[in-house]
Amino acid sequence: MKSVPISVRISQDEAETLARMRIPGATTPSEKLRALIGEAHRRAQGPADYSDAVAQVQQWLAPLFSAVQQAEAEQDQHSDVLAMLREWLPDFLAYARLAGHGDTALSHDALRALERGIADRLF
């Protein structure tokens, strides 16, 4: 794919934020901007399938789950509720994300299927 040079002006704060960002495989400002644009494009397109949706949700929730695990380890505690949430939440959010993807108005049958899928995951 051919590259197209562009020029942008950003504030000092935005430049510092970009410099601090840790994006796997991206070290230069150009690489980071391309990675951010790619991520925005993938988010706009939505997940390709269920496993992609789960991976996206897990990536989104990773900082929270890491912080919980770190706090539990430091405080020598364990929460069964938070452990169950760590297992359940990615599946639920991935299902919900895919269930309504592309539909702005759900038909009666689609709404019933969504309700069944959510109930299955809740109980």
C-alpha positions as CSV (number, residue, x, y, z in Angstrom):
1,M,0.0,0.0,0.0
2,K,1.3,3.4,-0.9
3,S,2.0,5.8,1.9
4,V,0.6,9.3,1.7
5,P,2.5,12.0,3.7
6,I,0.3,14.3,5.8
7,S,1.1,17.1,8.1
8,V,-0.7,17.8,11.4
9,R,-0.4,20.3,14.2
10,I,-1.0,19.1,17.7
11,S,-0.6,20.7,21.0
12,Q,2.4,20.2,23.3
13,D,0.2,18.1,25.6
14,E,-1.0,15.9,22.7
15,A,2.6,15.4,21.6
16,E,3.7,14.4,25.2
17,T,0.7,12.0,25.4
18,L,1.7,10.5,22.1
19,A,5.3,10.1,23.2
20,R,4.3,8.4,26.5
21,M,2.0,5.9,24.7
22,R,3.1,2.3,24.7
23,I,1.8,0.7,21.6
24,P,3.2,-2.8,20.7
25,G,5.2,-2.5,17.5
26,A,5.1,1.3,17.3
27,T,7.9,3.5,18.6
28,T,7.9,6.6,16.4
29,P,5.1,9.1,16.3
30,S,4.2,8.1,12.8
31,E,4.0,4.4,13.8
32,K,1.9,5.3,16.8
33,L,-0.5,7.5,14.7
34,R,-0.9,4.6,12.2
35,A,-1.6,2.2,15.0
36,L,-4.2,4.5,16.5
37,I,-5.9,5.1,13.1
38,G,-5.9,1.3,12.5
39,E,-7.5,0.7,16.0
40,A,-10.1,3.3,15.3
41,H,-10.9,1.7,11.9
42,R,-11.2,-1.8,13.5
43,R,-13.5,-0.4,16.2
44,A,-15.7,1.3,13.6
45,Q,-15.9,-1.9,11.6
46,G,-16.8,-4.0,14.6
47,P,-15.5,-7.4,15.5
48,A,-15.2,-10.0,12.6
49,D,-16.5,-12.8,14.8
50,Y,-17.1,-14.0,18.3
51,S,-13.5,-14.7,19.1
52,D,-12.5,-11.3,17.8
53,A,-15.1,-9.7,20.0
54,V,-13.9,-11.6,23.0
55,A,-10.3,-10.5,22.3
56,Q,-11.3,-6.9,21.9
57,V,-13.2,-7.0,25.2
58,Q,-10.4,-8.7,27.0
59,Q,-7.9,-6.1,25.8
60,W,-10.3,-3.3,26.9
61,L,-10.8,-4.9,30.4
62,A,-7.1,-6.0,30.9
63,P,-6.0,-2.9,32.9
64,L,-8.9,-3.4,35.4
65,F,-8.4,-7.1,35.8
66,S,-4.6,-6.6,36.2
67,A,-5.1,-4.0,38.9
68,V,-7.5,-6.3,40.7
69,Q,-5.1,-9.2,40.6
70,Q,-2.2,-7.0,41.7
71,A,-4.3,-5.6,44.6
72,E,-5.4,-9.1,45.6
73,A,-1.8,-10.4,45.6
74,E,-0.5,-7.4,47.6
75,Q,-3.3,-7.7,50.2
76,D,-3.3,-11.5,50.3
77,Q,-7.0,-11.5,49.4
78,H,-9.1,-13.3,46.8
79,S,-12.6,-12.4,45.7
80,D,-14.7,-15.2,44.1
81,V,-17.1,-12.6,42.8
82,L,-14.4,-10.8,41.0
83,A,-12.9,-14.0,39.6
84,M,-16.4,-15.0,38.3
85,L,-16.7,-11.5,36.8
86,R,-13.4,-11.9,35.1
87,E,-14.7,-15.1,33.5
88,W,-18.2,-13.9,32.7
89,L,-17.9,-10.3,31.6
90,P,-15.8,-10.8,28.4
91,D,-18.3,-13.4,27.1
92,F,-21.3,-11.2,28.0
93,L,-19.9,-8.0,26.4
94,A,-18.7,-9.9,23.3
95,Y,-22.2,-11.4,22.9
96,A,-23.9,-8.1,23.4
97,R,-21.5,-6.3,21.0
98,L,-22.2,-8.9,18.2
99,A,-25.9,-9.2,18.9
100,G,-26.8,-5.7,17.9
101,H,-24.0,-5.1,15.4
102,G,-25.4,-3.4,12.3
103,D,-29.0,-3.4,13.5
104,T,-30.4,0.0,14.5
105,A,-33.9,-1.5,14.9
106,L,-34.3,-5.0,16.3
107,S,-37.2,-7.1,15.0
108,H,-39.5,-8.9,17.4
109,D,-37.6,-12.2,16.8
110,A,-34.2,-10.5,17.1
111,L,-35.2,-8.9,20.3
112,R,-36.4,-12.3,21.7
113,A,-33.1,-13.9,20.6
114,L,-31.1,-11.2,22.3
115,E,-33.1,-11.6,25.5
116,R,-32.6,-15.4,25.5
117,G,-28.8,-14.9,24.9
118,I,-28.5,-12.4,27.7
119,A,-30.6,-14.5,30.0
120,D,-28.4,-17.6,29.2
121,R,-25.3,-15.6,30.1
122,L,-26.8,-14.1,33.3
123,F,-28.1,-17.4,34.7
